[in-house]
């Protein structure tokens, strides 16, 4: 396929069939992909941490409930 150079931009070409502009610099594309993947991994880590924190909060609520139950039962037996 023949692409046409975009005036003033050495790394850009135009596809005559779709009239779209394509970045012909593969290094830039690879850098973009690496940054996107790193960002996606970081977002996944954050989601995992948020989920872990929510689970820990639920566990703490359950522990507090059980401790209160134990304290209330011991008061009932001591009265």
N, C-alpha and C positions, 0 to 999 in steps of 0.2 A: 504494500500500500504506500502511496506517496503522500507524505505530509508536507505542509507548507510552514516555513519558519514564520514565527510571530515577530514582527518588526520591533526592535528594541529589547527583545528578550531571547537570549541565546539558548536557554533551556526549555523554551515553550514552542510547541508546534501545533498546527491546526489540522484536524481530520477533515478532509474535503467532503466526505460522505455525510457526517453528522454535524459538521461545522463546530465541533467541540474543540476546546483547547486542552492539550495534553502536556503534562510536565515530563519531558524526556530525560530528566536528570534522575537516574535510578538511585543515586546516593541520597538525595533528598527524600525520595519515596521510602527507602529503607529506614532512614532516621525517623520519619513520620510514623512508620509502623512500629518501630521500637518504642517510641515515646507513647504511642497509643496503647500498646500492650502493657507497658509499665504502669500507665495510668489506670488501666482496667484491673491489673493485679492489685494495685493500691486500693482501689475502690472495693474490690472483693475482700481484701484484708479488713477494711473498715466495716463492711457489712458483717463479716464473721465476728469481729470484736463486739459490735453492737448486739448481735444475737447472743453472744456469750454473756454479756453484761445483763441482758434481759433474763436469761436463764438463771444467772446468779441471784438476781433480785427476787425471782420467783422462789428459788431455794431458800433465801433468807427469810422471805415472808412465811414460808412453811415452817422453818425452824422456829421463828418467833411464835407462831401459832402453837406449835407443839410445846415450847417452853412455857407459854402462858397456861396451857392445859395442865401441865405438870404442876405448876405453882398453884393453880386453882384447886387441883385434886388434893395436894398436900395441905392446903388450908382447910378443906372440907374434912379431911381425916383428923386434923389437929383440933378442930372445934368440938 
